[in-house]
Amino acid sequence: MKLAVHFGAGNIGRGFIAPILIENDYKVIFVDVNKELLKLINSEKNYRVTSINSNSSDINIVSNIAAIDLASEDELSATLLDADLISTSVGPKFVKGIYQKVAELDNDRDQIFVAFENMYRASTSSSKEYEKLNPNLEVIDAVVDKIVPPQTMDTLSVTVEKYGSIILDEDTKGRPLKKSDVVNYKNYDNEFYKKLWLLNGLHLQLAYFAKYNNINFIHEILDKEIGITFAKKTVSQLSNAFNLLTNQDLDHENFNDLIIERFSLSLIKDEVNRICRNPETKFSKDERFEYPLRTLILDDHDISSFKEILDIIFGNSFLDIEGYEQFQNSQLSKGRAQFYREFWKLGDYSDKYIEKLGG
């Protein structure tokens, strides 16, 4: 049996990554800093993952697991030397340090490193500085798509949506996971922007639309006609942007309908405030809102949903959203013209934004 060392025993690690690794004949050793969580994993040695959609639920018992404290350096180093696959779901800012630790080990075994993070090329961008340290360590970028809502931390069990997708970069030699209904090898850039724009982009716009309409959970706005209408209009505009970016003329209707169906799942109870948090990052240049908007403006396409969301964020104070007050004080308070010119770094081109979006 192969060995996978996975950094991050949180909800996405336990609820999605570990079950996929175990399906691919890996034993999984989690690495984390949460001592209570580590104690539970090592004492219980299994946990339940409940996967739900609008029609049914499935229960999967995840076993063949163990856990190591990140602070146990000798034990961790010895385990990493034996690993076939090292992976992460810890947040992008921690990946570089993890890769450095792995690359600096005196190891002549072929190994694969995959960062399952919500960031563009999280694996390769985190490894660049240290890639010459270990030529036997292959780095593969991944796009991960799974809705895992906040969980209670008194148990290892996790509830997730049934849908899940892992896309690994096809331009790599290694194949650490078998192709399946969940796992595939495709063009990385296309799949990353498809997810960032169509899924994350719709999620963000729909959440702020829901917030403006005093809705607490994302599925609740989709119970209303105004929510369905806004969601369909928005994802259509995002699809147009994606086709322009990739120079394709694809029909995304089935994929778009699936996204809206996933967001409509009432059992997930995805909080609007959770989706809206950290707006300074999510509305920044090259992110899920600005990049597709810029693509549409350059080609004079419909941007009505984007304008509606800009009207909402400039016209309201959502101080109960994490990070919103800072975003408002540092960026929104300066006005739209300066927001386009400085925050989005558009310079003189901001005049076209003022014309189309208001200034």
Backbone torsions as a table, in degrees:
resi	resn	phi	psi	omega
1	MET	NA	140.2	179.9
2	LYS	-78.8	161.4	-179.2
3	LEU	-118.2	128.8	173.2
4	ALA	-116.4	129.0	172.8
5	VAL	-104.7	117.0	-175.3
6	HIS	-114.6	118.8	177.3
7	PHE	-83.9	116.4	179.7
8	GLY	116.2	100.3	180.0
9	ALA	-101.2	25.5	178.7
10	GLY	-77.2	-164.3	-171.7
11	ASN	-63.3	-43.7	-178.5
12	ILE	-71.8	-35.7	177.9
13	GLY	-65.0	-47.9	-179.9
14	ARG	-76.4	-38.1	-171.1
15	GLY	-83.4	-19.2	-176.0
16	PHE	-134.9	-54.9	-172.1
17	ILE	-66.5	-50.5	-178.0
18	ALA	-59.0	-46.3	177.9
19	PRO	-58.9	-37.3	178.3
20	ILE	-67.6	-41.7	178.9
21	LEU	-62.7	-42.1	-179.1
22	ILE	-67.4	-37.2	174.2
23	GLU	-60.2	-24.6	-179.6
24	ASN	-99.2	24.5	171.7
25	ASP	68.7	32.9	172.2
26	TYR	-103.1	142.8	158.8
27	LYS	-82.7	139.6	-175.7
28	VAL	-112.2	124.2	171.6
29	ILE	-111.9	114.7	177.9
30	PHE	-78.7	147.2	171.4
31	VAL	-123.1	129.3	-177.3
32	ASP	-155.8	173.9	178.0
33	VAL	-108.0	-10.1	-178.1
34	ASN	-81.2	102.9	-172.7
35	LYS	-65.4	-35.5	178.4
36	GLU	-65.6	-40.9	178.2
37	LEU	-64.7	-43.6	178.8
38	LEU	-62.1	-41.0	179.3
39	LYS	-62.8	-41.7	178.9
40	LEU	-63.4	-44.7	-178.9
41	ILE	-61.2	-45.7	-176.6
42	ASN	-73.8	-24.4	179.4
43	SER	-88.3	-40.8	-176.5
44	GLU	-86.5	-31.9	174.5
45	LYS	63.2	6.5	172.8
46	ASN	-163.9	165.9	175.9
47	TYR	-157.4	169.7	-175.7
48	ARG	-106.0	134.3	171.0
49	VAL	-114.3	119.3	177.2
50	THR	-100.8	119.7	-179.2
51	SER	-106.7	127.4	-173.1
52	ILE	-127.2	149.1	163.9
53	ASN	-135.8	-168.1	-174.2
54	SER	-70.0	-16.5	-174.3
55	ASN	-108.4	-28.3	-171.7
56	SER	-160.1	175.5	175.4
57	SER	-140.0	148.4	177.1
58	ASP	-124.2	148.5	177.5
59	ILE	-118.4	129.4	179.1
60	ASN	-122.6	127.3	176.5
61	ILE	-91.7	119.0	-178.7
62	VAL	-96.4	120.0	-179.5
63	SER	-132.8	-171.0	-176.3
64	ASN	62.2	49.1	-176.9
65	ILE	-129.4	158.8	173.0
66	ALA	-153.6	178.1	-177.3
67	ALA	-148.2	148.8	179.2
68	ILE	-130.7	139.4	175.0
69	ASP	-73.0	134.4	178.3
70	LEU	-56.9	-29.0	-178.1
71	ALA	-77.5	-12.3	179.9
72	SER	-84.5	76.8	-167.6
73	GLU	-62.9	-43.8	-178.1
74	ASP	-65.3	-46.1	179.2
75	GLU	-63.5	-40.8	-179.0
76	LEU	-66.0	-44.9	-179.7
77	SER	-61.4	-42.9	179.2
78	ALA	-63.8	-39.0	179.2
79	THR	-68.6	-40.9	179.1
80	LEU	-62.2	-34.8	178.9
81	LEU	-63.2	-28.4	-178.3
82	ASP	-91.9	-6.0	-172.2
83	ALA	-76.0	144.0	170.9
84	ASP	-90.4	-33.0	-178.2
85	LEU	-135.5	132.6	172.6
86	ILE	-117.6	127.7	-176.0
87	SER	-137.7	165.9	-177.8
88	THR	-139.6	150.7	163.2
89	SER	-149.7	68.0	-171.3
90	VAL	-120.1	-6.9	-171.0
91	GLY	106.5	135.7	-171.9
92	PRO	-56.5	-34.5	-173.4
93	LYS	-68.7	-14.7	-179.0
94	PHE	-97.9	-8.3	-172.2
95	VAL	-67.8	-40.3	-177.4
96	LYS	-58.5	-45.0	179.3
97	GLY	-64.4	-37.0	178.3
98	ILE	-67.1	-45.6	179.1
99	TYR	-60.6	-42.3	179.3
100	GLN	-58.0	-44.3	-179.7
101	LYS	-60.7	-42.4	-179.0
102	VAL	-68.8	-44.7	-176.0
103	ALA	-66.4	-29.4	-177.2
104	GLU	-80.2	-9.1	177.7
105	LEU	-69.9	143.7	179.4
106	ASP	-81.8	86.3	-171.6
107	ASN	-134.6	128.9	178.7
108	ASP	-107.5	11.5	177.4
109	ARG	-82.1	147.8	171.4
110	ASP	-71.9	126.8	180.0
111	GLN	-136.8	161.9	178.1
112	ILE	-125.0	138.6	178.9
113	PHE	-119.3	125.1	178.8
114	VAL	-132.4	124.1	174.0
115	ALA	-96.6	110.5	177.7
116	PHE	-88.3	71.8	-173.6
117	GLU	-123.6	157.2	179.0
118	ASN	-89.4	68.5	-179.1
119	MET	-154.1	146.1	-178.2
120	TYR	-63.0	122.3	179.2
121	ARG	44.5	54.6	-178.1
122	ALA	-61.1	-34.0	-178.7
123	SER	-70.4	-56.7	-174.2
124	THR	-71.5	-36.5	-179.8
125	SER	-67.2	-29.9	179.5
126	SER	-80.9	-18.2	-174.1
127	SER	-100.4	-11.2	-171.0
128	LYS	-54.0	-43.3	-174.6
129	GLU	-67.4	-24.1	-172.9
130	TYR	-121.0	8.9	-171.0
131	GLU	-64.1	-23.6	-179.2
132	LYS	-81.0	-9.7	-178.1
133	LEU	-68.8	-32.4	-176.1
134	ASN	-142.8	95.2	-178.7
135	PRO	-68.6	-11.2	179.4
136	ASN	-89.2	-1.7	-177.3
137	LEU	-100.8	103.0	-179.9
138	GLU	-85.1	136.7	-177.3
139	VAL	-109.4	129.4	-178.3
140	ILE	-127.2	130.4	176.6
141	ASP	-83.8	148.8	-176.7
142	ALA	-138.0	148.4	170.9
143	VAL	-114.4	121.3	-175.5
144	VAL	-114.1	134.2	-178.6
145	ASP	-137.0	109.6	178.8
146	LYS	-163.3	128.5	176.1
147	ILE	-88.1	116.7	177.0
148	VAL	-124.8	103.3	-177.3
149	PRO	-71.8	166.5	176.0
150	PRO	-56.2	143.7	-176.8
151	GLN	-122.4	161.3	169.4
152	THR	-76.3	140.5	-173.1
153	MET	-96.8	16.6	179.0
154	ASP	-90.7	5.2	179.2
155	THR	-148.9	157.4	176.2
156	LEU	-80.0	-18.6	-175.4
157	SER	-62.7	146.1	-176.2
158	VAL	-133.9	141.7	172.5
159	THR	-110.1	129.4	-176.7
160	VAL	-135.9	165.8	170.8
161	GLU	-74.1	154.7	179.5
162	LYS	-67.0	-40.4	-177.9
163	TYR	-63.4	141.0	173.7
164	GLY	-160.3	149.5	-179.5
165	SER	-148.2	133.8	170.4
166	ILE	-125.3	117.6	175.3
167	ILE	-108.7	121.7	176.8
168	LEU	-104.0	146.5	-176.6
169	ASP	-60.2	122.5	-178.1
170	GLU	-70.9	-18.6	-177.4
171	ASP	-87.8	44.2	176.8
172	THR	-136.0	157.0	-177.6
173	LYS	-77.5	-43.3	-173.4
174	GLY	-70.1	148.8	175.1
175	ARG	-132.1	76.4	-174.5
176	PRO	-70.6	-20.5	179.5
177	LEU	-125.1	144.8	177.5
178	LYS	-75.8	145.3	172.9
179	LYS	-61.8	142.3	-179.4
180	SER	-159.5	-170.0	175.0
181	ASP	-65.4	-20.8	-177.4
182	VAL	-103.3	-39.0	-172.4
183	VAL	-104.3	136.3	175.2
184	ASN	-150.8	165.4	176.8
185	TYR	-117.9	116.7	-174.9
186	LYS	-143.6	-179.5	175.0
187	ASN	-62.8	116.6	-171.7
188	TYR	-62.6	-51.4	-174.4
189	ASP	-58.8	-45.3	179.1
190	ASN	-59.0	-45.4	-176.5
191	GLU	-71.1	-35.3	178.5
192	PHE	-63.5	-49.3	-176.8
193	TYR	-72.8	-28.8	174.4
194	LYS	-61.5	-43.8	179.1
195	LYS	-71.9	-46.9	-176.4
196	LEU	-62.1	-43.7	-175.7
197	TRP	-81.7	-53.6	-172.4
198	LEU	-74.7	-41.9	-177.8
199	LEU	-88.3	-61.8	-178.2
200	ASN	-65.2	-36.4	179.2
201	GLY	-64.9	-45.9	176.1
202	LEU	-64.0	-42.7	179.9
203	HIS	-53.8	-46.9	-178.0
204	LEU	-66.1	-50.6	-177.5
205	GLN	-64.1	-41.3	-179.8
206	LEU	-65.3	-36.8	-180.0
207	ALA	-66.2	-42.7	178.5
208	TYR	-70.7	-32.6	173.8
209	PHE	-64.3	-41.7	177.4
210	ALA	-65.5	-42.6	179.2
211	LYS	-58.9	-44.8	178.9
212	TYR	-60.4	-31.4	-179.7
213	ASN	-96.4	18.3	174.5
214	ASN	59.4	40.5	178.1
215	ILE	-105.4	137.0	-174.7
216	ASN	-94.7	-28.3	-177.1
217	PHE	-124.4	143.5	-172.9
218	ILE	-63.1	-34.6	-179.7
219	HIS	-66.5	-26.4	-176.4
220	GLU	-69.7	-34.3	178.4
221	ILE	-68.7	-27.2	179.5
222	LEU	-84.1	-3.1	170.1
223	ASP	-81.7	-9.8	-176.3
224	LYS	-108.8	146.3	-178.7
225	GLU	-60.1	-38.9	-179.9
226	ILE	-63.8	-32.6	179.5
227	GLY	-71.0	-45.5	178.3
228	ILE	-61.9	-43.6	-179.7
229	THR	-61.8	-45.4	-179.9
230	PHE	-65.3	-42.5	-178.5
231	ALA	-62.3	-44.4	-178.7
232	LYS	-67.1	-40.9	177.8
233	LYS	-63.3	-44.1	-176.6
234	THR	-66.6	-47.9	-176.8
235	VAL	-69.2	-27.0	174.4
236	SER	-66.2	-44.1	177.9
237	GLN	-65.4	-39.5	177.7
238	LEU	-65.5	-37.7	176.7
239	SER	-63.9	-41.0	176.6
240	ASN	-60.3	-42.1	179.3
241	ALA	-62.9	-42.9	-179.6
242	PHE	-63.5	-41.6	177.9
243	ASN	-63.6	-37.2	176.8
244	LEU	-66.1	-42.2	-179.8
245	LEU	-61.4	-43.8	-173.6
246	THR	-95.5	1.5	179.7
247	ASN	55.9	46.1	179.0
248	GLN	-124.6	166.9	175.0
249	ASP	-130.2	67.1	-174.4
250	LEU	-97.4	149.3	174.8
251	ASP	-93.7	112.2	-176.5
252	HIS	-98.7	16.6	-172.1
253	GLU	-57.0	-47.0	-178.2
254	ASN	-64.4	-42.9	179.2
255	PHE	-64.6	-41.9	-180.0
256	ASN	-65.2	-42.1	177.7
257	ASP	-62.5	-37.8	178.4
258	LEU	-63.9	-42.2	178.6
259	ILE	-59.8	-48.2	-179.2
260	ILE	-63.3	-39.3	176.4
261	GLU	-61.2	-41.5	179.9
262	ARG	-65.2	-42.6	179.5
263	PHE	-68.2	-21.5	-178.0
264	SER	-81.5	-5.6	-173.4
265	LEU	-69.3	107.0	-173.8
266	SER	-69.1	-27.2	-177.6
267	LEU	-69.6	-21.6	179.5
268	ILE	-73.7	-36.3	179.7
269	LYS	52.1	62.3	-179.1
270	ASP	-85.1	115.3	-173.4
271	GLU	-72.5	134.7	178.3
272	VAL	-58.8	-43.1	-179.4
273	ASN	-61.8	-33.3	178.0
274	ARG	-65.5	-43.0	-177.6
275	ILE	-70.1	-34.6	-177.8
276	CYS	-77.6	-16.0	-171.2
277	ARG	-64.5	161.0	-178.1
278	ASN	55.4	51.1	-176.4
279	PRO	-65.5	-27.0	-178.7
280	GLU	-64.0	-30.9	174.9
281	THR	-78.6	-48.2	-172.1
282	LYS	-70.0	-25.2	177.7
283	PHE	-99.3	7.6	-175.9
284	SER	-77.2	170.0	-178.6
285	LYS	-60.0	138.9	178.4
286	ASP	72.7	7.3	179.4
287	GLU	-93.1	-169.2	-169.9
288	ARG	-65.7	-16.7	178.7
289	PHE	-104.7	-52.4	-173.3
290	GLU	-68.2	-42.5	-174.3
291	TYR	-65.1	-50.1	176.9
292	PRO	-64.9	-34.6	176.4
293	LEU	-60.5	-46.8	179.2
294	ARG	-60.7	-41.0	-180.0
295	THR	-62.3	-41.1	179.9
296	LEU	-70.7	-40.8	-179.6
297	ILE	-63.7	-41.2	-179.6
298	LEU	-59.6	-29.3	-179.2
299	ASP	-107.3	12.7	177.2
300	ASP	55.2	46.7	176.3
301	HIS	-97.9	169.5	-180.0
302	ASP	-62.0	128.9	179.5
303	ILE	-129.8	26.7	-171.8
304	SER	-63.0	-36.5	179.6
305	SER	-68.6	-37.3	178.2
306	PHE	-63.7	-42.6	178.3
307	LYS	-62.1	-40.3	179.7
308	GLU	-61.4	-42.4	179.9
309	ILE	-69.8	-39.8	175.9
310	LEU	-61.6	-40.3	176.0
311	ASP	-60.0	-38.2	-179.1
312	ILE	-68.6	-47.5	-174.7
313	ILE	-73.6	-29.0	177.6
314	PHE	-81.5	-21.8	-174.4
315	GLY	-100.3	2.0	-175.4
316	ASN	-138.7	159.9	175.6
317	SER	-118.8	100.4	-179.8
318	PHE	-96.5	72.7	-170.6
319	LEU	-73.6	-10.7	176.3
320	ASP	-86.7	-1.3	176.4
321	ILE	-89.7	129.6	-178.9
322	GLU	-59.6	121.7	177.8
323	GLY	89.7	-5.8	-174.7
324	TYR	-72.1	-40.6	-178.7
325	GLU	-61.1	-43.1	177.5
326	GLN	-63.1	-43.3	178.1
327	PHE	-60.5	-42.3	179.7
328	GLN	-64.8	-45.4	-177.1
329	ASN	-70.2	-39.1	-174.3
330	SER	-86.4	-25.3	-173.4
331	GLN	-127.7	-57.1	-172.0
332	LEU	-65.5	-34.6	-176.0
333	SER	-65.0	-18.5	-179.1
334	LYS	-78.6	-10.3	-179.4
335	GLY	94.6	163.3	-172.9
336	ARG	-66.1	-44.1	-175.8
337	ALA	-58.6	-44.8	179.9
338	GLN	-72.0	-32.8	176.2
339	PHE	-58.9	-48.2	178.9
340	TYR	-65.6	-44.5	-172.3
341	ARG	-71.7	-41.1	-172.8
342	GLU	-102.3	-51.6	-176.4
343	PHE	-68.1	-41.5	178.2
344	TRP	-93.8	0.3	173.1
345	LYS	54.4	46.0	-176.9
346	LEU	-93.4	-16.8	179.5
347	GLY	58.3	-136.1	-177.7
348	ASP	-64.5	-23.8	-179.2
349	TYR	-66.3	-14.4	-179.7
350	SER	-61.7	-20.9	178.4
351	ASP	-59.6	-37.0	178.9
352	LYS	-67.6	-35.6	177.3
353	TYR	-66.8	-41.6	179.1
354	ILE	-61.6	-40.5	178.9
355	GLU	-62.8	-41.8	-174.1
356	LYS	-90.6	-28.6	-172.7
357	LEU	-115.0	-11.4	-176.8
358	GLY	94.3	147.9	-178.0
359	GLY	-135.7	NA	NA
